[in-house]
Amino acid sequence: MQVPLWLALLVAGWLGVKLIRPPWWLIAVLLLGGFLLADSVLAPAINALIK
């Protein structure tokens, strides 16, 4: 069975919020920071670091 990546991330995020209960400002900062970093000049460096 193949699960789309967006669905797996959505389920993992929902479970993380329900089980760990981080503050909402931390969730917003992580989402916004990830979105902004993905479209920045640092994206190739982060991509090379992850791989």
Secondary structure in CASP SS format (residue, H / E / C, confidence):
PFRMAT SS
TARGET T0000
AUTHOR 0000-0000-0000
METHOD secondary structure of the structure
MODEL  1
M C 1.00
Q C 1.00
V C 1.00
P C 1.00
L H 1.00
W H 1.00
L H 1.00
A H 1.00
L H 1.00
L H 1.00
V H 1.00
A H 1.00
G H 1.00
W H 1.00
L H 1.00
G H 1.00
V H 1.00
K H 1.00
L H 1.00
I H 1.00
R C 1.00
P C 1.00
P C 1.00
W H 1.00
W H 1.00
L H 1.00
I H 1.00
A H 1.00
V H 1.00
L H 1.00
L H 1.00
L H 1.00
G H 1.00
G H 1.00
F H 1.00
L H 1.00
L H 1.00
A H 1.00
D C 1.00
S C 1.00
V C 1.00
L C 1.00
A H 1.00
P H 1.00
A H 1.00
I H 1.00
N H 1.00
A H 1.00
L H 1.00
I H 1.00
K C 1.00
END
